[in-house]
Amino acid sequence: MKDYKQLAEMIYKRKSVREFSKKSAKILESDIDLMETLGITPLVDNIRVKVKILRAAEVKNKRSDYCLAFYSEEKPLYLENMGFIGQQIDLELQSKGLGTCWWGMKKPNRQYKNIDGLGCVITMTVGYPQADENRVYPDGFTRKPLNEIVIGNSSKNDSAPDCLIEAARIAPSAINLQPWLIEKTDNNYNFYIRQPKGFMEKLIKSMRHIDLGISMAHLFVQAKAKELNVSFNFNGKDIKQGRYVGTVCVG
């Protein structure tokens, strides 16, 4: 049985790793199906995806000996789905002592840009870190305060912050822009993406959607760690502050 409590603990410890050792990682030495092996839950069921383990030369990767390439067909929410899947894998690998780092601008060599009719969306460097990379919560996280990401009535209850929202709040994002907005209505957590501000946010438009999926993954894992039932729906509407993406329903 998957240990979601262990994964939830990693939410408050994980750190992006940029310096890796040469120690080989057994789980990355064979061409296994990581999604099946690790029991990864997708955000959207009907999007075909594939996660391939590549070696450094196959990505021109000088950071580590291994890299994960994430492939998907292009359908609505495919970027959010990729972030949701990838962050679960990130937490799984970090719980096994490995280090990871999302690598938004790096793509595989030509022969690996497409696999089984799926295009590479993003990559992630993986390997054993050279040093202990765990953070100390909360001081080790530089994130927006709750009143900047939580909207609606739930934003008024600062005296008892929701642990599920907190897990989503401290998710990693490209250049730490944290583009998500969260609205809690009963047991539903509605996720919205802010309109991009400035040149840099517009430049990394696709990464912003992946980042939102990462944040949703953190909330999902924290809910599962509390042994709550979780489902998803995508029937919400846009609001003035941002574009609706999806809802995580817990109970």
Secondary structure by P-SEA (a helix, b strand, c coil): cccaaaaaaaaacbbbbcccccccccccccccccccccccccccccbbbbbbbbcccccccccccbbbbbbbccccaaaaaaaaaaaaaaaaaaaacbbbbbbccccccccccccccccccbbbbbccccccccccccccccccccccccccccccccccccaaaaaaaacccccccccbbbbbcccbbbbbbcccccaaaaaaaaaaaaaaaaaaaaaaaaaaaabbbbbbbccccccccccccbbbbcc
